[in-house]
Amino acid sequence: MTRPTRLFAQLSALASVAVLALGTVAAHAVADPGPRGPRVPIRWAVLGDSYTAGAIPATGAQVPLGAPAEDGCLRRQYSYPEILRERLGPLVDLRNASCGGAAIANVAELRQLPIGTHVPQWGLEDPHYPYPPVPLQLDAVSPGTDLVTVGIGGNTLAFVDILGTCYRLGLAGGNTGHPCRDHYTSGLPGEPGIRERLTTVAAEYGRMLDRIHRKAPGARVVSVGYPAIFPESAAASCTWGSAETGDARGLLNFGTITFQDLDWLRHDVLEPLNAVIAEQSAGHRAAFVDLYSSSRGHDVCSTERWVDGILSSPDPNAVALIHPNADGQRNAAAQVETAVLGGFPGWPAWVRPEAGRGTAVAGLTRSSPPSAPPERPGTAPRR
């Protein structure tokens, strides 16, 4: 094994501990203590926006995580970081600094002013708004951090604003044509086009990854992409409408965004955003977790959706504004775990919980360790 990372050394040491716990070492044998000085649990910093934090009521109650629950960041009980905190138990020391509404700049350059559920462009007001600024998310990272996962970029693209514009234009003109695409590709003064926005995302994302590496030079850094939100064919699976049009069922999908604009949002906005994140990750020494592929067929218009529409249910208070629900967060947890833990050579699979239930310690299932791990860490799946 050549030049192992700190995380790889820790996982190897954890394997030795697990063997002892399972009683596979005879009482008279001299136990191999493994590499000296490793730490367990693994020190893991989670950074990201609302798709990481959970944000919507469909992902459970808010959790404080060392800060007041009403800090406006909307971290939720069934978000994928909290699912993994519960699932992996004492194997990880997880610091969740994600925050709803965060842009890339809020990771390392600009303290965020959280908005909570205050989204006036969608008619939502938060009684606790305004909130005080929260620390830079990078403050959750230290030189001794072993693993950093980050899922961010949509707010730098201004995804929520784009959806709001598409909704209003579709409401004004009916379900015809692609007024939103025209709006963002016509070169209107003061309105950056999608290509210009993606260029900004690329530059800021790469700079952010460099800052993370400088803060934690020994850490494994993993970027997390966005899931499938839009269907392959909106006309075949979505319902158009709102209370204003007389068919509020559309609010369980995308409301009054035209079907042609939904196809454009998938092909020219969301998929390129994921591609930019993957490309910047490859160029800045970070792995990339692809949530898009595993969630195809579970978009907002699916009968088995993992991302909720404008509303999570017919209850007008069940506002989701196009965010992953608990099922979507469970899929994200599975993909992230596979990429950064299960797919990482040296991670002792026999101490992972069966079927994702309980804590890692409670899930011991094997009595002997696997063969020696490969020399080099694996990479996360890419699109």
Long-range contacts (C-beta under 8 A, 24 or more apart in sequence): 1-373, 1-375, 2-375, 5-218, 5-220, 5-377, 6-38, 6-146, 6-218, 6-219, 7-42, 7-146, 7-147, 7-218, 7-219, 7-220, 7-344, 8-344, 8-345, 8-346, 8-373, 8-377, 9-35, 9-38, 10-38, 10-39, 10-40, 10-42, 10-146, 11-42, 11-344, 11-346, 11-347, 11-348, 12-38, 12-346, 12-373, 13-38, 13-40, 14-38, 14-40, 14-91, 14-348, 14-351, 15-346, 15-348, 15-369, 18-348, 18-350, 18-351, 18-364, 18-369, 19-368, 19-369, 21-364, 22-350, 22-364, 22-366, 22-367, 22-368, 23-367, 24-367, 24-368, 39-144, 39-146, 40-90, 40-91, 41-90, 41-91, 41-92, 41-93, 42-91, 42-92, 42-93, 42-146, 42-147, 43-92, 43-93, 43-95, 43-142, 43-144, 43-145, 43-146, 43-147, 44-92, 44-93, 44-94, 44-95, 44-145, 44-146, 44-147, 44-148, 44-149, 45-94, 45-95, 45-97, 45-140, 45-141, 45-145, 45-147, 45-148, 45-149, 45-216, 45-219, 46-81, 46-94, 46-95, 46-96, 46-97, 46-98, 46-140, 46-148, 46-149, 46-150, 47-97, 47-98, 47-107, 47-137, 47-138, 47-140, 47-141, 47-148, 47-149, 47-150, 47-151, 47-152, 47-212, 48-98, 48-99, 48-102, 48-137, 48-149, 48-150, 48-151, 48-152, 48-224, 49-98, 49-99, 49-100, 49-101, 49-102, 49-103, 49-151, 49-152, 49-153, 49-154, 49-155, 50-74, 50-98, 50-99, 50-100, 50-101, 50-102, 50-323, 51-151, 51-154, 51-226, 51-227, 51-323, 51-324, 51-332, 52-79, 52-80, 52-81, 52-98, 52-151, 52-152, 52-224, 53-79, 53-96, 53-98, 53-99, 53-100, 54-78, 54-79, 54-82, 54-329, 55-79, 55-100, 55-323, 56-308, 56-312, 56-319, 56-320, 56-321, 56-323, 56-325, 57-312, 57-318, 58-308, 58-312, 58-318, 58-320, 58-323, 58-325, 58-326, 59-323, 59-324, 59-325, 59-326, 59-329, 60-326, 65-95, 65-96, 66-95, 67-134, 70-116, 70-128, 70-131, 71-114, 71-131, 71-132, 71-134, 72-99, 72-100, 72-101, 72-114, 72-115, 72-116, 72-126, 72-128, 72-129, 72-131, 72-134, 73-98, 73-99, 73-100, 73-114, 73-134, 74-99, 74-100, 74-114, 74-116, 74-117, 75-99, 78-326, 78-329, 78-330, 79-329, 80-329, 80-330, 80-332, 80-333, 80-336, 81-149, 83-329, 83-330, 83-333, 84-333, 84-336, 84-337, 86-359, 87-333, 87-337, 87-353, 87-356, 87-357, 87-358, 87-359, 87-360, 88-337, 88-341, 88-352, 88-353, 88-359, 88-360, 89-358, 89-359, 89-360, 89-361, 89-362, 90-359, 90-360, 90-361, 91-351, 91-360, 91-361, 95-140, 96-140, 97-135, 97-137, 97-139, 97-140, 98-137, 98-151, 99-134, 99-137, 101-155, 102-137, 102-152, 102-155, 103-152, 103-155, 103-156, 104-152, 104-153, 104-155, 104-156, 104-201, 104-204, 104-205, 104-208, 105-156, 105-204, 106-136, 106-137, 107-136, 107-137, 107-138, 107-150, 107-152, 107-208, 107-211, 107-212, 108-136, 108-137, 108-138, 108-207, 108-208, 108-211, 108-212, 108-215, 109-136, 109-211, 110-136, 111-135, 111-136, 117-319, 119-160, 119-321, 121-160, 121-161, 121-164, 122-164, 122-310, 122-319, 122-321, 124-319, 138-211, 138-212, 138-215, 141-212, 141-215, 141-216, 141-219, 142-215, 142-216, 143-215, 143-216, 143-217, 143-218, 144-216, 144-218, 145-215, 145-216, 145-219, 146-218, 146-219, 146-220, 147-219, 147-220, 147-221, 147-222, 147-340, 148-212, 148-216, 148-219, 148-220, 148-221, 148-222, 149-221, 149-222, 149-223, 149-224, 149-289, 149-336, 149-340, 150-208, 150-209, 150-212, 150-221, 150-222, 150-223, 150-224, 151-223, 151-224, 151-225, 151-226, 152-205, 152-208, 153-201, 153-205, 153-226, 153-273, 153-276, 153-277, 154-226, 154-273, 156-197, 156-200, 156-201, 156-204, 156-205, 157-197, 157-198, 157-200, 157-201, 157-269, 157-273, 158-197, 159-269, 159-273, 160-321, 162-265, 162-269, 163-254, 163-257, 163-265, 163-321, 163-322, 166-254, 166-257, 166-258, 166-261, 166-265, 167-254, 167-255, 167-256, 167-257, 168-256, 169-258, 169-261, 170-240, 170-255, 170-256, 170-257, 170-258, 170-261, 171-242, 171-244, 171-245, 171-255, 171-256, 173-258, 174-258, 175-240, 175-256, 175-258, 175-259, 176-258, 177-258, 177-260, 178-258, 178-260, 178-261, 178-264, 179-258, 179-261, 180-257, 180-258, 180-261, 180-264, 180-265, 181-260, 181-261, 181-264, 181-268, 194-268, 194-269, 194-272, 198-272, 198-273, 198-276, 201-273, 201-276, 201-277, 202-276, 202-279, 202-280, 205-276, 205-277, 205-280, 205-281, 205-284, 206-280, 206-283, 206-284, 209-280, 209-281, 209-284, 209-285, 209-286, 210-284, 213-284, 213-285, 220-287, 220-340, 220-344, 220-377, 221-285, 221-286, 221-287, 222-286, 222-287, 222-288, 222-289, 222-336, 222-339, 222-340, 222-380, 223-277, 223-278, 223-280, 223-281, 223-286, 223-287, 223-288, 223-289, 224-288, 224-289, 224-291, 224-332, 224-336, 225-274, 225-277, 225-278, 225-288, 225-289, 225-290, 225-291, 225-292, 225-383, 226-270, 226-273, 226-274, 226-277, 226-291, 226-292, 227-291, 227-292, 227-294, 227-295, 227-298, 227-306, 227-307, 227-324, 227-328, 227-331, 227-332, 228-291, 228-292, 228-295, 228-296, 228-297, 228-298, 228-299, 228-307, 229-265, 229-266, 229-270, 229-299, 229-300, 229-307, 229-322, 230-262, 230-263, 230-265, 230-266, 230-270, 230-299, 230-300, 230-301, 231-262, 231-266, 231-299, 231-300, 231-301, 231-302, 232-266, 232-296, 233-263, 234-259, 234-260, 234-262, 234-263, 234-301, 235-259, 237-299, 237-301, 237-302, 238-262, 238-300, 238-301, 239-301, 248-314, 251-309, 251-310, 251-311, 252-308, 252-309, 252-310, 252-311, 252-313, 252-314, 253-300, 253-301, 253-309, 253-310, 254-300, 254-301, 254-309, 254-310, 254-322, 255-309, 255-310, 274-383, 275-383, 278-382, 278-383, 282-382, 287-339, 287-340, 287-379, 287-380, 288-380, 288-381, 288-382, 288-383, 289-335, 289-336, 289-339, 289-340, 289-380, 289-381, 290-335, 290-380, 290-381, 290-382, 290-383, 291-331, 291-332, 291-335, 292-383, 293-381, 293-383, 294-331, 294-334, 294-335, 295-328, 295-331, 298-327, 298-328, 298-331, 306-331, 330-356, 335-381, 339-380, 339-381, 340-380, 343-378, 343-380, 344-377, 344-378, 345-373, 345-374, 345-375, 345-376, 345-377, 345-378, 346-373
